[in-house]
Amino acid sequence: MLREDNVRTGFLRDEDYPGLASACSLEGIWMRGIFEIANAYGWRSDSIRSLRVRQVDFEDGSIRLDDTKNGEPVEAKMTSVIRQVMQACCAGKHPDARVFTRSGGRPVLSFRKAWARATAAAGVPGLLFHDLCRTAMRNMRRLGIDESVAMDVSGRRTPSIFRRYNIVDGKDRTDVARRLDEKQAVVIGTVIVPRDGEPMAEAIPVQPALVH
């Protein structure tokens, strides 16, 4: 297999989520719903836009995709935010109606302009909607969700496809150092910092039993 040199590594940072969520809401409840689902589960835009009211089960608290790229159904439980948004989007609609509609009940066929306005307003103009796939994978991994479960929820059927979107970033590497520091502090019992002018070799860790 040839190496892919054009694979994007963009994703939505945690600190940018509130602003983008608010900006999407200003575009319409439909835009907020599409954004929240993609950001949570990593679903593709065409699958989200094609959702029908009958695919949302409020009693069970789940959303089911019948038509996916790999031909297999996908199901996910709704978060509290997604449930609220979906209730607003489905209210008063026939089971076969589209969940995400504009004013007058028009199905959302494209939202490029709305997405461009929302990302610009939120201060992340370079963010692509597809970057939310990477964001969802990263978030599930950081939460410690098992890879097989994350693959099932996101609709990715092969580990290679899942890992392609599972991007490691600088925050992840910082987290590695933080966790190693925490482990070392537990094992050693204290952190020894060399005094000014002393070489690092003289900063010998103190065993827990010797710390008073």
Secondary structure as UniProt FT lines:
FT   HELIX           14..16
FT   HELIX           17..27
FT   HELIX           29..41
FT   HELIX           45..49
FT   HELIX           53..55
FT   STRAND          56..57
FT   TURN            58..61
FT   STRAND          62..65
FT   TURN            69..70
FT   STRAND          74..77
FT   HELIX           80..90
FT   TURN            91..92
FT   TURN            95..96
FT   HELIX           103..105
FT   HELIX           112..121
FT   TURN            122..123
FT   TURN            125..126
FT   TURN            129..130
FT   HELIX           131..142
FT   TURN            143..144
FT   HELIX           147..154
FT   HELIX           159..165
FT   HELIX           170..188
FT   TURN            196..197
FT   HELIX           200..202
FT   HELIX           208..210
//
